[in-house]
Amino acid sequence: MGLRGTCEHWPVEHSGVPLLETVKLKSPIDGSIYAERPVASDQAVNAAVERARAAQERWAQTPIVERGKYMLSMLDALVAMTEQIVPEIAWQMGRPVRYGGEFGGVKERTSYMVEIAEAALKSVPASNPKEGFRRYVKRDPLGVVMVIAPWNYPYLTAVNTIVPALMAGNTVILKHAAQTLLVGERFQQAFDRAGLPKGVFQNIVLNHAQTERLLGSGKIDHVNFTGSVAGGRAIEKAAAGTFMTLGLELGGKDPAYVLPDAKMDHAVANLVDGAFYNSGQCCCGIERVYVHEKVYDEFVEGFIAETKNYVVGNPLEQATTMGPMAQARFADLIREQKAEALRKGAKAHIAMKVADDREGSPYLAPEVLTNVDHQMSVMREESFGPIVGIMKVRNDEEAIALMNDSPYGLTASIWTRDTEHAVAIGDRVETGTVFMNRCDYLDPALVWTGVKDTGKGAGLSAIGYDNLTRPKSFHLREAI
């Protein structure tokens, strides 16, 4: 159950007899098998859950300040592995080494969630004091939290739940995507070096059937999944009847609206980056842009020119600014969306020649399309790759209607110098986050959530702690 992809499970054979099921990680760089790990046995899975359950009570009694020290030590240990981790990410999912991994965001999110934990988890007294009574609501940990993490930002997306779940007093079991197998191991190494008590955090390798059985077993109290809509539905189905809580961040088709008063060079540079960074494989990346007719031509001209600056190639080379997509079939989907759009009258503007840009290859040139409409899949269905459509609009009403014409709602960005105007538009857009003059960013002080098919639940901020705990009321009569 990885994000927008499936694990490859292979039995290892000896003399024709299957001995051990493994997961193979095929690198997008050259198609080689970069890593292979055995799938945990059912006995090992059960033992891991038992360890997590046994460790949770003592961990919940550990003072929050002490939990925070473990988290910050884990962060230090992770950052110390930067030289090994950055090329590993390139080999696993294709992000160029020039960008140096994900540790800026990992530091920001970990540090912030540690910083606010005491206040966010503090008991809340009843708002109407009564003489002779002590009444308050306490936040208790849920218990055992399972994190099913994606490959596109393998450290950032995982840390969103791992750190606050542990800070809240839960224990965590991590199942990372097959495409980024080594990330789970790096987290385990970092926590081990931090001296985290055994059983509090565990990384395990599971197949689909094991994951479904574990979710349906009633032994997991909360699951957080970042992935496809289909994957989210599979999670809900597997967990049906267990009454566990769910955090689901699913598909996205994030829009941008450029108004006439936008600072054009700023809007162009940031929206190109928002569309094509990480080969477009961003949960909150820009996939469609609506531009007011007064500045449409200027914007499109600048957007095309900026896009042509990308250097597509081997992500291990410093000159490369766009690596391959994580899997060839993801790139083929982009090729199909482009072909369909062109058949329906769209115009392509980037004639970039890229080595190995062909069907069945993960290497793909970025593409900018105009003359697009919402009858084309590229403007309606999640692309999750380096392609973007740009539409001309006459006014706010048309832009808002088009932004809302989507089954998804994670973020939306508005490009204007008028803050109140942006707020008025944002109030009418169906989305989890409204940006003004920026995009493709997650602020840990603000809740991360979505609407419609983008999922349910909320992460980070103080609200994120609410979703990783349960309220417990104390109603104490002190005067008898």
N, C-alpha and C positions, 0 to 999 in steps of 0.2 A: 504494500500500500504506500508507494512513494508518490511524490508530487508529479502529476502529469506524466507518469511513466510507471512501468512495472519492473519488479525485480526479475533477474534471470536466475533461476535455480537449476543447478546441474548436479546429477549424481556422479560422484567419483567412482570409477569402476576399477576393479582389479580382477583379472582373469574372467571378465564378463559379468562379474557379480557386483551389483551396486553396494557400496560400503558406506558412503557418506554423502549427504546432500550439501551442496555448497552454493554460495552466491558469488557470481563472477562480475567484476566491475570492468566494463569495456571502456577504455579511454577514447574520448572523441578526437584526440590529437592524431592518432594513427590506427585506431581500431584494435590495438593490442589489449590483452588482459592485464590490467594494471594491478589488480588485487583480487584475491579470492579468499573467502572465509567460510568455514563450516556453519551451517544452520544449527542453532542450539537444539539439543534434544528436548523432548517434552519434559523429561525429568529435570533438566537444567533450567528450563523455564519455570517450572513449579518451584524449584529451589530458590530461584531469583525472587519470585513473588513472596515466598515465605521469609526470605531475608529482609526484603523491603518492609513487610508487615511487622516483623519483629523489631526492626531498627526504628520504626516510625515513632513509637511511644516515647522512647528516650530522646530522639531527635526533637520532638515537639516540646520536651521539657528543657531543651538547651536554650539559654537566653538568646534573644534576637541578636544582640550585639555579637555574641560568639558565632552565631550562624553567619553573620556578615563577614567576620574575619575569615572564615573558611571560603566564602565566595570570592573575596578579594585576593586571597592566596591562590585560589584556582585561576583567577584572572591573570595573576602574575605568571603562573606556571604556563598558561596557554600562550601568553604573549612571548614568553621565553622560547617558544617553539616556532616563532615566526619564520625563520629561515627554512625550516622543513615544511611548514604548513603551506606557505604561498605556492611553491611549485606543485605540491600535492593537489591543491585546489585546481590548478591548471590541468594537471593530468586527469583528474577525476571528472570535472565538468566544463573545462575549457576557458575559464576566466584568465585573461592575460596577467602575467606576473607583474607587469608595470604598475598595477593598481594596489599591490601589497596586501592582499587579503581583506579581511573584514573587521580588523581589530579596532578601528576607530569607533565604529558603531557598537561593537561588543563591549568596549570599555565604557562608553557612554551609558548604555542600557544597564549593564551590571552595576556600575557605580551608583546610578540614580535609584535603581530599585532597592539597593542596599540602604541608601541614604534615607529613603522615605518609609522603610519597613516599620520601624517602631511606631511612627505616627499613624500609618495606614492600618496597622493591626491593633491599635490601642482600643481598649473597651470604650464603648460610647454610653454615657449615662442617660437615663430617661430624661426627656426634655421638661417634664413637669415633676419636680422633686416633691416627695411626700414625707412628712415627718414620721420618723420611726421605721422607715424603709430604706433599703439600699437596692436600687434597681438599675441594671445596665445590660448591654448586649456585648458579648464577647465574640471574637472571631476565632473559631477552632479550625485547624487544618482538616482537609477532606480525608487524608490518609495516604493511599498510594496513587500517584499520578503517573500516567503513561504519556510520553511525548513521542509522536510519530512525525519525524522531521523531514523536510524536503531537501532537495539537492541544490536548488538555485542560489540560495544564500545559506549554506549549510551550518554556519556558526551563528549568524545573526538570528535566523528564525528559531533555532533551537534554544538559544539563550533567552529568548523572549518569555519562555515558560519555565525552563529549567531553574533559573535563578529565583524568580519570585515564588515558584512552587516550593523550593527548598527554604527560602527565607520565611515562608508562611508555616513551616513545620511539617510539610509533607515529605515523603520519600519519592524518588523519581526513577522510573525505568525508561530508558531511551531506546527507541528503535529508529535508526537512521535509514535514509533512503539507500537503496542498493548502489545508486550512482555515486554516493559519497560515503562509502563504507568506513573509510579511515577517520572520518570526522568523529564518529562516536567513540572510537578508540582514543583519539586525542583528548576528548572531554574526560574519558575515564582516567587517562594518564594524569591530566591536570588535577582532577579531584584527588587522586591517590597521592600525588606530590603535595597537595595541600593538607593531607592528613585527615580527610573527611572520614568519619566512622564508616566501617564496612556496612554495606546494605543500604546506605542512604541514597547513593546514586549508583546505578548499574546500566551499562550498555550491553544490549543483547542483539543478536542477529536472528531474525525470525522469517519464516515464509508466510504466505498469505493465510493459509489454513490455521497456522498457529496463532497468528495475530487475531483472526476472527474468534477462535476458541477462547483466547485470553480475554478479549473484550466481552465475550458472552458468559464468562465464568463467574462473574460477580465478585471477583477478587481485585478488580481495579475500580477506584473511586472516581477518577476523572481522567478523561483523555483529551489531549490537545493534538489536533491534526491540521497541517497546512498542506493543501493539495487541490485536486480537481473536485468538481461538483459530484462526479460519479464516485470518487473516493469517499467524499463526505457522506453520501447516501449509504455506501457500504459500511462505514463506521456506525452510522445510526442503526442500520439493520442488525449489525453484529451485537450492538449494545442493547438492543430492544429488551425491555423487561428487567434490566439490571438496575435501572434508576440512577445510573452513574450520570454525572454532569459532563457536558461536552463543550469543547471550544473548537470551532471549525472555521478556518479561514480558507475559502475555496476560490472559485474562479474570479477573474476580473477583466474589465474592458474599460480602463480608466480614461476619461475624457479631459480635454483642456479647451478653454474658451478664451480667445484672444480678442480683447476689445480695442476700439480705435485709439484710446489713450495709453495703450501699453508701451512700455519702453522696449522698442522693437529688438535691439541687439541683445538685450537681456533675455527677452522671451524666446528668441530664436535659439540662442546658445543653450539655455536651460531645458527647453523642450526637446531639442535634438538629443541632448544627453539623457533626458528622461525617457525617450523612446528607445534609444539604442545601447545604453550602457548594459553590460552583462549580456550582450547579444539580444537585448530585448526580453531577457528571461527574468523579469522583475514582477513581483505580485502587484506592485502599485506603479508599474511603468506606464508611460503614455502610449495608448494604442489608437487613439483617434483625436483629431484636433479640429475645432470649429473656429473659424476666423471671420470677424466682421468684414463685410464687403469693402469697407473704406480702406482697410489695410491688408486685404487678402493678397494682392499681387506682391507687395513688398515683403510680406511674411514668407510666402512660398518661395520667392527668389532667395531669400536669406537662408531658409531652412534647407533647400537643396544644396546650396553652396557649402553650408556647414557639414552636411551629411557626407559630401564627397571627400572630406578630410580624413575619413576613417581608413585605417590600414587593417585589412582582414588577413589573418594568417595564423601561424603557429603561436600559441599563447605563451610559450616559453621564451620568445624573442621580445626584447625590450621595445622594439619599434611597433609591435602589434598593439592596436587599440581595440580590436574586436576579434575574439577567438571563435572557434567553432561552437555550434549549439551542442548541448549536452548529448543528444542522440540524433542520428540521421533522420529518424522518422519525424522529429520535431521540425527539422528544416524542410522536410518534404511537405508538411502541412502548410508552411509559409508559401512554398512554391505553388501549392494547389490554390491557396487563397488569392495569390497574385494572378494566377492564370484565369481564375473565375472572374476576378474583377476586370481584367483586361477584356475578356469576352463580353462583358456587360458594359463596356465603354469607358473604363477607367484609363488614365494615362500614367505611365511609369516614367520617372525622371532620373533615376540613377542607373547609368549604364556601366557600372563598375565591373571590371573583369577580375575574378577571384579564382585562384587555383583550386581545383576540385569542387567548384560550385556546379554541382550536377545532382540529378536524382540519386538518392541513396547515400549522399555525403552530408556530414554535419556542417561543412563549410558553406557559408551563404553570405552574399553581399547584402548590405542594408538597402531597403527600398522605400521610396516616397511615392505615394499615389495621389493624384487629384482626379477630378470628375468622378468622385465616388458618391455613393448613396447608401441608404440603409437596406437596400435589396441585396447588397453584397455581403458575403460572410466576413470579409475583412473589417467591416464596420459594425458587425453584430456579434460575432463569435470570437471567443478568446483566441488570440494569435500566439502570445507568449514567445515572440521572436522579433527579429529586426525588420519590421514592416509597419508603416503607419499611413493612414489615410487622412487627407486634409480636405475639409468641406467649407465652402463659403456660406455665410449666414447673413441675413438682413438685419436682425435685431436680437435683443435678449430673449424674447419669447421663442423664437425659432431655435436659438442655441439651447435654451433650457429644455425644450421639448425633445431635442435630439440627444442631449446628454442623458435624459431620463429614459430614452428609448433603448433600454438594455435590461437584460435579466440580472445584471450584476451591479454592485455598488460598493466599492472599496474606497477610492479617493476620486476627487475631481479638482482640477486647478483652474483658477480664474486669473487672467493677466490684465491688470488695470492699475492705475495710480489712485483710484478712488476706493478707499477701504470700505466705506458704507455701501457703496454700490456692490462691491464684492460680497459683503455680508448679505445683502438683500437677495442677490442671485443664489448664493450658497444655501440660504434658508429654503430654497425651492428645489434644490438638486437632491436627488435620492442617493445618498452616499454616506459612508462612515466618517470620512475626513474631507474637509474643504480646505484647499490651499489657495493662497493668493501670492502670485509672483514667485512661486517655487513649486516643485513637484517631486515625486519619487523619493520621499524622505519620511522616516518614522521618528517622531519626537517622543521619547519615553515618558515625558510628563503628561502627554495627552493619550487618552485611551485609543487603542487600536482595535477597530471593529468594522463590520460591514453590514450591508442590508441585502435583502432579496437573496439570490442564489450565491452571493459571496459568503454567506454562512451565518453563524450565530456565536454568541459569546463575546468576550472582550479581553484584551491583553494589555499589559503594562499600565502605568499610572497607578494611582490608588485604587481605581476601579478594578484593575487587573487583580489586585489582592482579594477583592470581594468575590471574584470568580474562582479563586483557588482556596477559599475557606467557606465555612458554613456559620451562620449566626446562631449563637446560643444565648438564651436569655437567663438572667439571674434576677429573681424576685425574692428579696430577703427581708423578712420582718425582724427588725432588731429590737424593737420595744415590745415586751410582752407583759 
